[in-house]
Amino acid sequence: MRADASELTAPPAPADVCIVGSGAAGLTLAARCAALGLEVLVLEAGGADVDPAVQDAYAGQVADPRVHWPLDTYRVRALGGTTALWGGRSIPFDPIDFEPRPWVAHSGWPIGYDEVARYYPAAMEAAEAGAFDHTPSAPIVPGLDGEWLHTTIERFSRPTNFWTRYGPQLTAAANVRVLTHAPVTAIRLAADGNSVDHLEIRAPDGTSWPVRAKNYVLAAGGLETARLLLASDDVRPDGPGNAGGWLGRGYMCHLAATFGMAHFTGDPKKIGFDYERDAEGIYIRRRLAPTPEAQRARQLLNSTVRLHIRDANDPAHGDPVLSLMFLAAFAVKYEYSRAAREADRSFGPYLRHVGNIARHPVQLFNFVRTWGVKRYLASRRIPSIALPSRDNRYPFELVSEQSPNWDSRVALSSERDALGMRRLQVDWRVAAADFDSARATYRLIRDELVRTGTGTLDYDEAGLEDALLDSAAYGGHHSGTTRMADRERDGVVDRNCRVHGVAGLYVASASVTPTSSQANPTLTAIALALRLADHLKERHA
């Protein structure tokens, strides 16, 4: 069933599992726990639709606005959470991500790859992203794959809004309750601090209600989960799970930039720049990545490179599609780039873009007709625009792991929101080793293109660091703020995602990942939620 906190006349009935948040991890966990026979209560701070007054609780302070987006960007306080904005990219972490790597500070998970990988097939199914098969059918650039570089693929969800997809079955289930407009404002610990007495929610009329359960799971995302733990400091002054000081620290996103121009020498028709569809109709796309052997030999962070479209803002590309994108102001220039947002929109470039369109009207018409259907009318949406290059030249789009950094953190400010909760302040920092790794990755690809005779890579290494910072903390991939570790001095949650030192309190979020991989975090967050559901069932039994 589904109800609203404004309708409460008494505290909600206790549940076996109380889940805070209704995003990808929270709803996956709810569905799995319900299927296992557990009584489930889901608490969602928002309603069915985004309400600016509710969304305001996500606003906060950013230490350096140049390198981090505002905190209410890429987050949705409503049913389905940020899956309402999700692009659908579904990629697993790699085995090397779980290993202790001497060249990556604070690396190594307390669990191995296989422990998570066994949940990836079900996670792919939950995300509607097809089979757990990320083996490419062909290299992205013929002749380039080898000891140091290899082709991988990424798969895409519809993209799935998890509330639209799973909300009806959850609200119809006899053992599931979904309570909207029920923001959790505090985790109230028992007097000894070793267990949870109740959660405190605040109804729209300002009334506070206690919520009790046998187990509590925070599934509010990488920022809000840390905020809630930090704010619950009445019994444990540093917050639950913070004996080692890691709560809110080790904050990671991804480093990304569209930087450098590759010129391939082979058959342009064999360059894997475009989206493909597998036998199930799932969109997939090829990428280039340093092999695990290359990462170990050259002490690289995990990363990947995609072939990007030309900069839509520069009319010199001569492409009518890119010029239309510029004029329509939805340019698929690097979507998180500050430089693109500040592009030259003076009258001169406009005229040149109009000229590009006027010279190729048939090409533009055919593209708009076919791409519009694939993007807006199909049930499975093509993820973005991918255009062939007329001269076999493609910009490189690097997406790199960010290493865990003690000084990169989220904390509480003195400012409070309408609920009386202290707002977040974020100080996202990048270590020098992260920039060094990006530079070394570019050198590796440049050298391999030349060695194999497959092409060249033209770039100005001196500009790479600024390009990475210019793209800001990448797209809402908030990770690491409640990192997993066997010892409480090394993290916030244990290998079962239980908050250290607090019985029955768990986290289901990318915030538990000790390292960030090259992959978007959503699929792994879903897999970890499925794993947690099995643990909770065993504990209940």
C-alpha distance (Angstrom), angle and dihedral (degrees) to the residues before:
residue distance angle dihedral
M1 . . .
R2 3.78 . .
A3 3.79 126.4 .
D4 3.79 139.0 162.4
A5 3.78 126.0 -117.9
S6 3.81 88.9 -127.4
E7 3.81 87.2 69.8
L8 3.81 95.2 56.0
T9 3.79 117.8 120.2
A10 3.81 93.7 166.7
P11 3.81 136.8 16.1
P12 3.81 114.6 -71.9
A13 3.79 114.4 -94.4
P14 3.83 113.5 -97.1
A15 3.80 118.7 -95.2
D16 3.78 137.2 -160.7
V17 3.81 89.7 -119.4
C18 3.79 127.6 19.4
I19 3.82 112.9 -165.0
V20 3.80 121.0 -162.1
G21 3.80 108.5 -151.1
S22 3.80 136.1 24.4
G23 3.79 103.5 -135.6
A24 3.79 127.9 114.9
A25 3.81 95.3 -64.3
G26 3.81 96.0 39.5
L27 3.80 97.2 49.2
T28 3.80 93.1 41.5
L29 3.79 88.8 52.7
A30 3.81 91.7 46.3
A31 3.80 93.3 50.9
R32 3.79 93.3 47.0
C33 3.81 94.7 46.0
A34 3.80 90.2 48.5
A35 3.80 90.7 50.9
L36 3.81 88.3 51.8
G37 3.80 89.9 56.0
L38 3.80 100.3 -104.0
E39 3.80 123.8 141.0
V40 3.80 106.0 -115.1
L41 3.79 132.6 -162.9
V42 3.83 118.2 -172.7
L43 3.80 118.0 -162.4
E44 3.81 116.0 -158.7
A45 3.80 120.1 -175.0
G46 3.81 92.9 -151.7
G47 3.77 137.2 39.6
A48 3.77 135.9 -115.5
D49 3.80 93.1 -65.4
V50 3.79 135.2 35.9
D51 3.81 112.0 -89.0
P52 3.83 114.9 -167.1
A53 3.80 90.9 -144.7
V54 3.81 90.8 54.6
Q55 3.80 93.0 40.6
D56 3.81 89.7 55.9
A57 3.81 89.7 77.3
Y58 3.82 87.0 73.9
A59 3.80 93.6 60.0
G60 3.79 116.4 106.7
Q61 3.77 146.1 137.8
V62 3.80 127.9 -63.8
A63 3.80 118.8 -159.6
D64 3.81 93.2 -146.6
P65 3.83 114.9 18.9
R66 3.79 88.8 -170.8
V67 3.79 92.2 71.8
H68 3.81 104.8 27.9
W69 3.78 131.1 51.3
P70 3.84 120.5 -126.2
L71 3.78 110.4 -78.3
D72 3.79 95.0 -116.2
T73 3.82 90.4 58.7
Y74 3.83 118.7 98.1
R75 3.81 90.8 12.2
V76 3.81 127.4 99.7
R77 3.80 123.6 -164.2
A78 3.81 98.1 -157.3
L79 3.79 141.1 82.0
G80 3.79 108.3 -52.5
G81 3.79 92.1 25.4
T82 3.76 117.1 -145.1
T83 3.81 92.2 -14.9
A84 3.82 82.2 89.2
L85 3.83 85.7 71.9
W86 3.80 99.5 29.7
G87 3.79 117.8 128.3
G88 3.82 91.1 -151.1
R89 3.81 99.9 -120.9
S90 3.83 105.1 158.1
I91 3.79 115.1 -169.2
P92 3.82 129.5 153.9
F93 3.76 124.3 -133.2
D94 3.81 114.8 -105.7
P95 3.83 126.6 -114.7
I96 3.81 91.3 -111.1
D97 3.81 89.9 59.5
F98 3.80 90.3 69.0
E99 3.80 95.7 49.5
P100 3.80 126.7 94.0
R101 3.80 103.6 -108.0
P102 3.81 114.8 -165.7
W103 3.81 91.1 -149.1
V104 3.85 93.6 53.2
A105 3.80 114.5 70.8
H106 3.83 115.7 -127.3
S107 3.82 91.9 2.4
G108 3.79 126.5 152.2
W109 3.79 129.8 76.5
P110 3.82 124.2 -128.4
I111 3.81 87.1 -127.9
G112 3.79 128.4 51.1
Y113 3.78 131.4 -120.1
D114 3.82 93.2 -100.7
E115 3.80 90.9 59.0
V116 3.81 90.0 62.0
A117 3.81 98.4 30.3
R118 3.79 92.6 65.4
Y119 3.80 87.4 65.3
Y120 3.80 96.1 46.4
P121 3.85 95.8 86.7
A122 3.81 90.8 55.6
A123 3.80 90.1 43.3
M124 3.81 90.1 53.5
E125 3.79 89.0 50.6
A126 3.80 91.6 49.6
A127 3.80 90.2 50.8
E128 3.82 91.8 46.3
A129 3.79 89.0 -126.4
G130 3.80 99.4 132.0
A131 3.78 130.2 -119.9
F132 3.79 124.6 -5.5
D133 3.78 91.2 -108.5
H134 3.78 119.0 123.3
T135 3.80 97.6 165.3
P136 3.82 112.5 125.2
S137 3.79 120.3 -128.0
A138 3.81 90.8 -144.8
P139 3.82 138.0 4.2
I140 3.78 119.1 -88.9
V141 3.83 88.8 -126.2
P142 3.83 115.7 22.1
G143 3.80 110.6 -120.2
L144 3.80 97.2 15.1
D145 3.81 101.6 92.8
G146 3.79 115.0 93.9
E147 3.79 143.3 108.8
W148 3.80 95.6 -30.3
L149 3.81 105.9 29.3
H150 3.79 131.9 37.0
T151 3.78 139.5 174.1
T152 3.79 119.9 -110.5
I153 3.79 130.6 174.9
E154 3.76 136.4 -134.7
R155 3.80 123.5 -147.6
F156 3.77 127.2 -149.5
S157 3.77 135.0 -140.9
R158 3.83 118.9 -140.6
P159 3.15 74.2 -103.7
T160 3.79 96.0 -93.7
N161 3.78 122.3 -144.5
F162 3.79 97.5 -151.4
W163 3.79 95.0 -148.4
T164 3.80 93.3 50.0
R165 3.80 89.6 48.3
Y166 3.80 102.4 39.2
G167 3.81 105.2 17.8
P168 3.82 96.0 88.1
Q169 3.81 94.4 52.8
L170 3.80 92.0 45.3
T171 3.80 94.7 49.7
A172 3.81 89.5 47.0
A173 3.82 93.3 51.6
A174 3.79 115.2 102.0
N175 3.81 92.5 -142.4
V176 3.83 98.2 49.0
R177 3.79 129.2 81.1
V178 3.80 122.7 -176.3
L179 3.80 115.9 -163.0
T180 3.81 116.8 -166.5
H181 3.82 128.7 -160.8
A182 3.79 86.6 28.2
P183 3.82 106.1 128.8
V184 3.79 114.5 -177.0
T185 3.79 108.6 -130.2
A186 3.80 99.5 176.9
I187 3.79 145.0 9.8
R188 3.78 104.1 -135.7
L189 3.79 109.5 -152.3
A190 3.78 126.0 -158.1
A191 3.80 114.9 -97.7
D192 3.82 92.2 -95.0
G193 3.82 91.5 51.0
N194 3.80 92.6 -128.7
S195 3.80 99.4 107.6
V196 3.79 141.2 19.9
D197 3.78 118.9 -96.7
H198 3.80 94.1 -173.5
L199 3.78 146.4 -43.5
E200 3.76 118.9 -108.0
I201 3.79 117.9 -136.1
R202 3.80 127.6 -173.6
A203 3.82 117.6 -140.6
P204 3.83 120.7 -146.5
D205 3.81 91.0 -99.4
G206 3.81 90.7 56.1
T207 3.80 96.3 -103.2
S208 3.80 115.0 141.8
W209 3.79 119.3 -140.3
P210 3.81 130.3 -172.4
V211 3.80 117.5 -127.3
R212 3.79 119.4 -159.8
A213 3.79 132.2 -169.3
K214 3.78 141.2 152.8
N215 3.81 90.0 -113.0
Y216 3.79 132.2 19.8
V217 3.81 124.2 -156.4
L218 3.79 123.8 -167.7
A219 3.81 107.7 -149.0
A220 3.79 99.2 159.3
G221 3.81 99.6 120.8
G222 3.78 134.9 -96.2
L223 3.80 96.1 -61.9
E224 3.80 105.5 33.1
T225 3.80 94.6 45.6
A226 3.80 90.5 56.5
R227 3.81 90.2 44.7
L228 3.79 92.6 54.6
L229 3.80 93.0 48.6
L230 3.80 92.6 47.1
A231 3.81 91.3 48.4
S232 3.82 92.5 52.1
D233 3.79 93.7 77.9
D234 3.80 104.2 128.5
V235 3.83 95.2 103.0
R236 3.80 100.4 20.6
P237 3.82 105.3 36.2
D238 3.82 93.7 -154.9
G239 3.79 93.4 44.8
P240 3.82 131.1 -100.7
G241 3.79 114.4 -53.5
N242 3.78 94.0 14.6
A243 3.79 101.8 113.6
G244 3.81 89.6 117.9
G245 3.79 94.7 43.7
W246 3.81 93.8 -117.6
L247 3.81 98.1 119.3
G248 3.80 106.1 119.4
R249 3.81 92.4 1.4
G250 3.79 128.5 106.3
Y251 3.81 87.7 46.4
M252 3.80 110.7 179.2
C253 3.77 138.2 178.9
H254 3.80 121.6 161.5
L255 3.77 131.4 -81.2
A256 3.78 112.6 -126.5
A257 3.77 140.8 166.7
T258 3.76 141.2 160.0
F259 3.79 97.8 -129.4
G260 3.79 136.7 150.0
M261 3.80 131.7 18.8
A262 3.79 122.9 -108.9
H263 3.80 119.8 -155.0
F264 3.79 112.2 -163.3
T265 3.79 122.6 -156.1
G266 3.80 100.4 -158.1
D267 3.78 133.7 81.9
P268 3.84 107.1 -49.7
K269 3.80 90.2 -144.4
K270 3.82 90.5 62.7
I271 3.82 96.4 53.9
G272 3.81 108.0 109.0
F273 3.78 98.7 -136.1
D274 3.80 99.4 127.3
Y275 3.78 137.5 74.9
E276 3.79 115.0 -96.7
R277 3.81 131.1 -167.1
D278 3.78 125.9 -132.9
A279 3.80 126.4 -143.5
E280 3.82 90.5 -78.9
G281 3.79 93.2 50.9
I282 3.81 93.1 -106.4
Y283 3.79 114.9 151.7
I284 3.79 113.4 -121.1
R285 3.78 133.2 173.1
R286 3.79 134.3 -164.4
R287 3.80 123.6 -121.3
L288 3.81 137.0 -177.5
A289 3.80 121.3 -125.0
P290 3.81 141.0 170.0
T291 3.79 109.5 -102.8
P292 3.81 120.0 -117.0
E293 3.81 86.7 -106.4
A294 3.79 90.3 56.1
Q295 3.79 91.5 48.1
R296 3.79 91.4 53.0
A297 3.80 96.1 42.1
R298 3.80 95.3 46.3
Q299 3.80 98.7 29.3
L300 3.78 94.4 -119.8
L301 3.76 130.3 165.2
N302 3.79 115.0 -121.3
S303 3.80 110.7 -87.2
T304 3.77 145.2 152.7
V305 3.79 137.6 -152.9
R306 3.80 127.7 -143.6
L307 3.78 127.4 -168.0
H308 3.78 107.3 -113.0
I309 3.78 134.8 -161.9
R310 3.79 121.2 -103.3
D311 3.79 118.1 -86.3
A312 3.80 104.0 -78.9
N313 3.79 91.5 -154.3
D314 3.81 94.3 65.0
P315 3.84 110.6 77.1
A316 3.81 90.2 -159.5
H317 3.82 88.0 85.6
G318 3.83 88.1 77.9
D319 3.80 92.1 -149.4
P320 3.84 117.4 136.4
V321 3.81 92.8 -153.9
L322 3.79 93.1 54.5
S323 3.80 90.5 45.5
L324 3.79 91.0 52.0
M325 3.79 88.9 50.6
F326 3.79 89.7 53.2
L327 3.79 93.8 48.1
A328 3.80 92.3 45.6
A329 3.82 89.6 52.1
F330 3.80 94.6 -130.3
A331 3.76 94.0 102.2
V332 3.75 114.1 171.4
K333 3.74 88.5 -144.4
Y334 3.74 106.7 135.7
E335 3.77 96.1 -41.7
Y336 3.78 98.3 -144.5
S337 3.80 96.8 40.1
R338 3.77 123.0 122.2
A339 3.80 90.5 -156.3
A340 3.79 90.3 59.4
R341 3.78 91.4 50.5
E342 3.80 88.8 53.0
A343 3.82 95.8 45.9
D344 3.79 120.4 146.9
R345 3.81 107.5 -91.0
S346 3.79 97.3 171.1
F347 3.82 120.5 137.3
G348 3.82 96.5 -97.7
P349 3.83 97.4 62.6
Y350 3.81 89.8 44.9
L351 3.81 90.7 59.9
R352 3.80 91.8 49.6
H353 3.81 90.9 50.0
V354 3.81 90.1 50.6
G355 3.79 87.8 51.6
N356 3.81 91.5 54.0
I357 3.79 89.6 53.7
A358 3.80 94.2 45.7
R359 3.81 92.4 53.0
H360 3.82 95.7 52.5
P361 3.84 109.0 32.5
V362 3.82 96.4 144.6
Q363 3.80 93.3 50.8
L364 3.80 90.1 49.3
F365 3.81 93.9 47.5
N366 3.80 92.8 50.9
F367 3.78 92.2 48.4
V368 3.81 95.2 48.3
R369 3.80 91.4 48.1
T370 3.80 97.1 50.3
W371 3.79 99.2 34.7
G372 3.80 93.0 45.6
V373 3.79 90.7 57.5
K374 3.81 92.3 47.8
R375 3.79 93.1 46.9
Y376 3.79 104.9 38.4
L377 3.81 109.6 17.2
A378 3.80 103.9 37.8
S379 3.81 120.6 88.6
R380 3.80 88.6 -133.5
R381 3.80 107.3 50.0
I382 3.79 124.7 -143.7
P383 3.83 103.6 -118.0
S384 3.79 101.3 -132.4
I385 3.78 145.4 -34.8
A386 3.80 118.1 -62.4
L387 3.79 117.1 179.5
P388 3.81 129.1 -171.4
S389 3.76 116.3 -117.0
R390 3.79 117.1 -119.2
D391 3.80 92.0 -148.9
N392 3.83 100.8 32.9
R393 3.80 91.3 -105.9
Y394 3.80 121.0 132.5
P395 3.80 133.0 177.3
F396 3.80 113.3 -122.5
E397 3.79 119.1 -122.8
L398 3.81 110.6 -158.5
V399 3.80 121.6 -161.5
S400 3.79 112.9 -176.3
E401 3.75 138.5 -177.6
Q402 3.79 114.7 -108.4
S403 3.78 114.7 -137.4
P404 3.83 118.7 -123.2
N405 3.79 109.1 -94.3
W406 3.81 123.8 -169.5
D407 3.81 90.7 -151.2
S408 3.81 93.6 53.5
R409 3.77 103.3 87.3
V410 3.77 153.5 144.3
A411 3.80 119.2 -133.2
L412 3.80 140.1 163.4
S413 3.79 122.7 -86.5
S414 3.79 126.7 -152.1
E415 3.81 91.4 -111.2
R416 3.81 116.6 97.6
D417 3.79 133.1 -151.7
A418 3.81 127.4 -133.0
L419 3.81 90.1 -82.2
G420 3.80 91.9 55.2
M421 3.81 93.8 -108.8
R422 3.78 119.2 137.9
R423 3.77 111.1 -108.8
L424 3.78 123.7 -123.0
Q425 3.76 126.2 -101.0
V426 3.80 117.8 -162.8
D427 3.78 128.7 -156.0
W428 3.81 104.4 -177.4
R429 3.79 112.3 -172.1
V430 3.77 135.0 -177.1
A431 3.79 122.0 -148.0
A432 3.80 121.4 -130.5
A433 3.81 88.1 -119.3
D434 3.81 89.5 63.4
F435 3.79 91.9 58.6
D436 3.81 90.7 43.8
S437 3.79 89.8 54.4
A438 3.81 92.5 50.4
R439 3.79 91.2 51.0
A440 3.80 91.7 48.2
T441 3.81 90.7 48.8
Y442 3.79 91.7 54.4
R443 3.80 90.9 48.4
L444 3.80 90.6 50.8
I445 3.80 93.3 51.9
R446 3.81 92.2 44.0
D447 3.80 91.9 51.5
E448 3.81 94.0 45.4
L449 3.80 92.4 50.7
V450 3.79 89.5 54.4
R451 3.82 95.2 41.3
T452 3.81 93.2 51.3
G453 3.79 93.8 41.0
T454 3.79 90.6 -126.0
G455 3.79 97.8 121.9
T456 3.78 149.2 -62.4
L457 3.79 135.3 -88.8
D458 3.78 118.9 -143.1
Y459 3.81 118.1 -163.8
D460 3.78 142.7 131.7
E461 3.79 106.3 -118.1
A462 3.80 91.8 -160.5
G463 3.81 89.6 67.4
L464 3.79 98.8 50.0
E465 3.80 97.4 89.1
D466 3.80 92.6 52.2
A467 3.80 90.6 46.5
L468 3.80 90.9 54.5
L469 3.80 92.7 48.9
D470 3.79 91.0 43.7
S471 3.79 90.3 61.6
A472 3.81 90.6 57.5
A473 3.80 127.4 -147.7
Y474 3.78 96.6 -27.2
G475 3.77 118.7 -100.4
G476 3.79 104.1 -53.9
H477 3.81 98.9 -55.4
H478 3.81 91.4 149.8
S479 3.80 108.5 179.0
G480 3.79 144.5 155.9
T481 3.81 102.5 31.9
T482 3.83 93.4 120.2
R483 3.79 97.5 29.2
M484 3.80 122.7 -167.5
A485 3.82 119.8 -114.8
D486 3.80 137.6 150.1
R487 3.81 92.2 -129.1
E488 3.78 121.1 55.8
R489 3.79 90.7 -136.6
D490 3.82 88.8 62.9
G491 3.80 100.7 46.0
V492 3.79 150.8 -10.2
V493 3.82 104.4 -104.6
D494 3.79 131.8 34.4
R495 3.81 128.2 -125.5
N496 3.81 89.9 -77.7
C497 3.82 91.0 52.2
R498 3.81 91.3 -109.6
V499 3.79 114.6 145.5
H500 3.80 107.2 -108.1
G501 3.78 112.7 -101.8
V502 3.82 96.8 6.4
A503 3.79 118.5 96.9
G504 3.79 115.6 -139.3
L505 3.82 97.2 10.1
Y506 3.82 116.1 117.3
V507 3.79 141.0 168.7
A508 3.83 126.5 -137.9
S509 3.78 105.5 -174.2
A510 3.79 144.7 95.4
S511 3.79 83.3 -100.4
V512 3.83 88.2 86.2
T513 3.81 95.3 61.1
P514 3.83 110.2 110.1
T515 3.82 90.6 -157.2
S516 3.79 129.8 25.4
S517 3.84 105.5 -138.3
Q518 3.79 122.0 -159.8
A519 3.80 89.6 -79.6
N520 3.76 131.7 96.3
P521 3.82 105.6 -103.8
T522 3.82 100.8 -130.1
L523 3.81 99.4 86.8
T524 3.80 92.9 48.0
A525 3.81 91.1 47.0
I526 3.81 88.3 54.4
A527 3.81 91.7 48.1
L528 3.80 91.3 50.0
A529 3.81 89.8 49.4
L530 3.81 90.3 54.4
R531 3.79 89.9 48.7
L532 3.80 90.4 50.2
A533 3.81 90.9 51.5
D534 3.80 90.3 58.6
H535 3.80 90.3 49.0
L536 3.80 91.9 50.8
K537 3.79 90.9 49.6
E538 3.81 90.7 52.2
R539 3.79 90.3 47.8
H540 3.80 91.4 48.9
A541 3.79 91.3 50.5
